[in-house]
Amino acid sequence: MTLTWISPADRLQALPPYVFARLDELKARAREQGLDLIDLGMGNPDGPTPQPVVESAIAALQNPANHGYPPFEGTASFRRTITKWYHRRYGVDLEPDSEVLPLLGSKEGLTHLAIAYINPGDLVLVPSPAYPAHFRGPLIAGGKIHSLILKPENDWLIDVSAIPDDVAKQAKILYFNYPSNPTGATAPRELFEEIVAFARKYEILLVHDLCYAELAFDGYKPTSLLEIPGAKEIGVEFHTMSKTYNMAGWRVGFVVGNRHIIQGLRTLKTNLDYGIFAALQSAAETALQLPDVYLQEVQERYSRRRDFLIDGLAGLGWNIPKTKATMYLWVPCPPGVGSTDFALSVLQQTGVVVTPGNAFGIAGEGYVRISLIAECDRLAEALHRFKQANIHY
């Protein structure tokens, strides 16, 4: 029986189709047909979680003290470890009891923050292209999105001066993300300073997504929003264990920054979940305390893949700038071909999965995102298939 008289809430009907879910359907169908897929679509790191983290989780699982409900605000030990990590990485001082909140992954926190702070009709500034949670969360909350169109000629950076004064006066929140998913763009400290000054002038809440901070190459060191004087008074910053520490399936992230903003998110979450399983928080502590040599190995792995794939795509006519961070390449589609059509054509002809750029907003049209989540031998096979199928720029 089909319940045609029961319709979903308007907040769901307002959402655009989720391209990643559609890709999963197509991938499943291709596998059923026996196709050897090379999946470079998702931002899902390959390889195992570091062994010390796994061992820490096993030990924590065996401790009955971890088997009950965890504290809503996360364990005190994990929160202290986060503050120490932030001080070591960015020189930022945080109060562990009020300026840190562990999350069930950063996506959960980014979306719930929107629900906690956005009323129906509130105006939200979101770059385009952007990580989908940055605009889908506000849409679920009933917000109105004003897209800040990012352009390749401006290195995919936000142009604060281009935001109309009347729009800025109405805006409640600005989401942004450097190093950027999907473009791989990196922002100079000066841009962070401009954004903080802009937000303070117009009394806008800043939400910065720093999920790719450790995946930086060639000596580049990303900026934390909280390094900028005055930023903590108006903003928060999200981080995840998924990318750097190969813990995507563990669902552990955290938000840091303004205590009042974090308290609002905590209040919402106390009505929705019980926080992260304490054993996973213990494992995440171990990850944040891994020696720097581990980070160096991760950075070398992705930079090696970046160089290999950029060189290989150059042989097929693409001129891709060398990215300084993230696990992605942002690749233009051949002239006259749309993002979805190109991604589907590549999948059908070669079994290689890439993500259409329009999944990341209107300004992502004309591009695909390729994730560096396979070793060079598989990347070489992908390039070989491109060449055989005459896929080129």
C-alpha positions in Angstrom: 0.0 0.0 0.0 1.4 3.4 -1.0 0.6 6.1 1.5 0.1 8.8 -1.1 -1.8 11.0 1.3 1.3 11.3 3.6 3.7 13.8 2.2 7.2 14.6 3.6 7.7 17.9 5.4 8.4 20.9 3.3 11.9 21.0 4.6 12.7 17.7 2.8 10.9 18.7 -0.4 13.0 21.9 -0.6 16.2 19.9 -0.8 17.8 19.3 -4.3 18.5 15.7 -5.2 21.5 14.3 -3.4 24.0 13.4 -6.1 26.0 11.1 -3.9 23.0 8.9 -3.2 22.4 8.7 -7.0 26.0 7.8 -7.6 25.7 5.0 -5.0 22.8 3.6 -7.0 24.8 3.7 -10.3 27.8 2.2 -8.6 25.8 -0.7 -7.2 24.3 -1.4 -10.7 27.7 -1.3 -12.3 29.1 -3.8 -9.7 26.1 -6.1 -10.4 27.1 -6.1 -14.0 30.6 -7.2 -13.0 32.4 -3.9 -13.8 35.7 -3.3 -12.0 35.0 0.1 -10.5 37.7 2.5 -9.6 35.8 4.7 -7.2 37.3 8.2 -7.0 34.0 9.8 -6.2 33.6 10.0 -2.5 35.9 11.7 0.0 36.3 8.4 1.8 40.0 7.8 2.6 41.4 4.4 1.6 43.5 2.3 3.9 43.1 1.3 7.6 42.8 3.4 10.7 46.2 3.7 12.4 46.9 0.6 14.5 47.5 2.5 17.7 44.0 4.0 17.3 42.5 0.6 16.8 44.3 -0.8 19.8 43.1 2.1 21.9 39.5 1.4 20.9 39.8 -2.3 21.7 41.2 -1.5 25.2 38.4 1.0 25.7 35.7 -1.5 24.6 36.9 -3.9 27.3 36.4 -1.3 30.0 32.9 -1.5 31.4 33.1 2.2 32.5 32.7 3.1 28.8 29.5 1.0 28.2 27.0 3.5 29.6 25.7 6.7 28.2 28.6 9.2 27.6 28.4 12.8 28.8 26.4 15.0 26.4 29.3 17.3 26.1 31.9 14.5 25.5 34.4 13.1 27.9 36.5 15.6 29.8 39.6 13.7 28.7 38.8 14.0 24.9 37.9 17.7 25.3 41.3 18.4 27.0 43.1 16.5 24.2 41.4 18.6 21.6 42.4 21.8 23.3 46.0 20.6 23.5 46.0 19.6 19.9 44.7 23.0 18.8 47.3 24.8 20.9 50.1 22.6 19.4 48.9 23.0 15.8 47.7 26.6 15.7 48.8 28.3 19.0 45.1 28.7 19.8 44.0 28.6 23.5 40.6 27.0 24.2 38.7 26.4 27.4 37.9 22.6 27.4 34.7 22.9 29.5 33.0 25.5 27.3 34.7 26.1 23.9 34.9 22.5 22.7 32.1 20.0 21.8 32.7 16.5 20.3 30.4 15.6 17.5 29.1 12.5 15.6 31.3 13.6 12.7 31.5 17.2 11.4 28.6 16.8 9.0 26.2 16.1 11.8 27.5 19.2 13.7 27.4 21.5 10.7 23.8 20.5 9.9 22.6 20.7 13.5 24.2 24.1 14.0 22.0 25.3 11.2 18.9 23.9 12.9 20.0 25.5 16.2 20.5 29.0 14.8 18.5 29.5 11.6 14.9 30.4 11.6 12.7 30.0 8.5 13.5 32.9 6.2 16.9 33.8 7.7 19.5 34.7 5.1 22.6 32.5 5.0 25.7 33.2 3.0 27.3 30.1 1.4 30.0 29.9 -1.2 29.3 28.0 -4.4 30.7 25.5 -5.0 30.7 24.2 -1.4 30.5 21.0 0.7 26.8 20.1 0.4 26.2 20.2 4.2 27.0 23.9 4.1 23.9 24.7 2.1 21.7 21.6 2.8 21.8 22.2 6.6 20.5 25.8 6.2 17.9 24.6 3.7 16.6 21.9 6.1 16.3 24.7 8.8 14.2 26.8 6.4 16.9 29.4 5.7 17.3 31.3 2.4 20.6 30.7 0.7 22.6 33.6 -0.9 25.3 32.0 -3.0 28.7 33.6 -3.0 29.8 32.6 -6.5 33.5 31.5 -6.5 35.4 31.9 -9.7 38.6 30.2 -11.1 40.1 33.6 -12.1 39.9 34.5 -8.4 41.5 31.2 -7.3 38.1 30.1 -5.9 38.3 32.6 -3.1 35.5 34.5 -1.5 35.3 38.1 -2.6 33.9 39.9 0.4 33.8 43.2 -1.4 31.4 41.8 -3.9 28.7 41.0 -1.3 26.0 43.7 -1.6 25.5 45.9 1.5 21.8 45.1 1.7 22.6 41.3 1.6 25.2 41.7 4.3 22.8 43.5 6.5 20.3 40.7 6.3 22.7 37.8 6.6 22.8 35.8 9.9 25.5 33.2 9.1 28.4 32.7 6.7 29.6 29.2 6.1 33.1 28.8 4.5 35.8 26.2 4.1 39.6 26.6 3.4 41.3 24.4 2.4 38.3 23.8 0.2 36.2 20.9 -0.6 35.6 20.5 -3.6 38.0 22.9 -5.3 41.1 22.3 -3.3 41.6 26.1 -3.0 43.6 27.5 -0.1 43.2 30.9 1.4 45.8 33.4 2.6 45.6 34.6 6.2 44.6 38.0 4.9 41.3 36.6 3.5 40.5 35.2 7.0 41.2 38.7 8.4 38.9 40.3 5.8 36.1 37.8 6.5 36.4 38.4 10.3 36.3 42.1 9.8 33.2 41.8 7.5 31.4 39.5 10.0 32.1 41.8 12.9 30.9 44.8 10.9 27.6 43.2 10.0 27.2 41.0 13.1 27.3 37.7 11.2 28.0 34.3 12.7 31.0 32.7 11.1 31.1 28.9 10.6 34.5 27.7 9.3 35.0 24.1 8.2 38.7 23.1 8.7 38.3 19.4 7.9 41.3 19.3 5.6 43.8 21.2 7.7 46.4 18.4 8.0 46.2 17.3 4.3 48.5 20.1 3.3 51.6 19.8 1.0 54.8 21.5 -0.1 55.3 23.3 3.2 51.9 25.0 3.1 50.3 25.4 6.6 46.5 26.2 6.6 45.1 29.0 8.8 42.6 28.3 11.6 39.8 30.9 11.8 40.5 31.1 15.6 44.0 32.4 15.0 42.5 35.6 13.8 42.0 38.2 16.6 38.3 38.7 17.4 37.2 35.6 15.5 36.3 33.6 18.6 33.8 36.4 19.6 31.7 35.6 16.4 32.7 32.2 15.1 33.2 28.5 15.5 35.3 26.0 13.6 34.6 22.4 12.7 37.0 19.5 12.4 36.8 15.8 11.8 38.8 12.7 12.5 37.7 11.2 9.2 40.2 12.5 6.7 43.6 12.7 8.4 43.2 9.7 10.6 41.3 7.4 8.2 38.4 7.3 10.7 35.5 8.1 8.3 33.3 5.2 9.5 34.0 5.9 13.2 32.0 9.2 13.1 34.0 11.4 15.3 34.4 15.2 14.9 34.3 18.3 17.0 33.6 22.0 17.0 35.5 24.7 18.8 35.2 28.4 19.3 32.6 30.8 20.8 31.1 29.3 24.0 27.7 30.7 23.5 27.3 29.4 20.0 28.6 26.0 21.1 26.1 26.0 24.0 23.3 26.5 21.6 24.4 23.5 19.6 24.9 21.4 22.7 21.3 22.3 23.8 19.9 21.1 20.5 22.0 17.9 20.6 20.8 17.0 24.1 17.4 16.6 22.6 18.6 14.6 19.6 21.4 12.2 20.7 23.6 11.1 23.6 26.9 11.9 22.0 29.8 9.7 20.9 30.4 6.3 22.4 33.1 6.8 25.0 35.3 4.1 23.6 35.4 6.0 20.3 36.4 9.2 22.1 39.2 7.3 23.7 40.4 6.1 20.3 40.1 9.7 18.9 42.3 10.9 21.7 45.0 8.5 20.7 44.7 9.7 17.1 45.2 13.4 18.1 48.3 12.4 20.0 50.0 10.5 17.2 53.5 11.8 16.5 54.0 14.3 13.6 55.7 11.6 11.5 52.3 10.0 11.0 50.9 13.3 9.6 54.0 13.6 7.3 53.3 10.1 5.9 49.7 11.0 5.2 50.7 14.2 3.5 53.4 12.4 1.4 50.8 9.8 0.3 48.4 12.3 -1.0 50.9 14.7 -2.5 52.4 11.7 -4.4 49.0 10.8 -5.8 48.3 14.4 -6.6 51.5 14.7 -8.7 50.9 11.4 -10.4 47.3 12.2 -11.4 48.0 15.8 -12.5 50.8 14.6 -14.7 48.7 11.8 -16.2 45.8 14.2 -16.9 48.2 16.6 -18.5 48.8 13.9 -21.1 45.1 13.9 -21.9 44.9 17.6 -22.4 44.1 18.9 -18.8 46.1 21.6 -17.2 45.4 21.2 -13.5 47.1 23.6 -11.1 49.0 21.9 -8.3 46.9 22.0 -5.2 48.4 22.8 -1.8 45.9 20.9 0.3 43.0 18.5 0.4 42.5 15.1 -1.1 40.8 16.3 -4.3 41.5 17.6 -7.8 38.9 20.0 -9.3 38.9 19.1 -13.0 37.0 21.0 -15.8 34.7 19.0 -18.0 35.5 19.0 -21.7 34.1 22.0 -23.5 30.3 21.8 -24.0 29.8 18.9 -21.7 27.9 19.2 -18.4 29.0 17.8 -15.1 26.4 15.1 -14.7 26.7 14.0 -18.3 30.5 13.8 -18.1 30.5 11.9 -14.8 28.0 9.4 -16.1 29.8 9.0 -19.4 33.1 8.3 -17.6 31.4 5.8 -15.3 29.7 4.0 -18.2 32.7 3.9 -20.5 35.5 3.3 -18.0 34.1 2.2 -14.7 35.8 5.2 -13.0 33.7 7.1 -10.6 34.1 10.9 -10.3 31.7 13.4 -8.7 29.8 15.9 -10.9 30.6 19.4 -9.8 27.0 20.5 -9.7 26.6 18.4 -6.6 28.4 21.2 -4.8 26.2 24.0 -6.0 25.4 26.0 -9.1 29.0 27.3 -9.6 30.3 23.7 -9.6 28.7 23.1 -13.0 31.3 22.4 -15.7 33.7 20.5 -13.3 34.1 17.1 -11.7 35.8 16.3 -8.4 38.3 13.5 -8.4 39.3 12.1 -5.0 42.9 10.9 -4.4 41.7 7.9 -2.6 43.5 5.2 -4.5 47.2 4.2 -4.9 49.1 5.2 -8.0 48.7 1.8 -9.6 44.9 2.2 -9.6 45.2 5.8 -10.7 47.4 4.6 -13.6 44.6 2.1 -14.5 42.0 4.9 -14.5 44.2 7.0 -16.8 44.7 4.0 -19.1 40.9 3.5 -19.3 40.5 7.2 -20.1 43.0 6.9 -22.9 41.3 3.8 -24.3 37.9 5.4 -24.2 39.3 8.6 -25.8 38.3 10.7 -22.8 40.3 13.9 -22.9 39.9 17.7 -22.4 
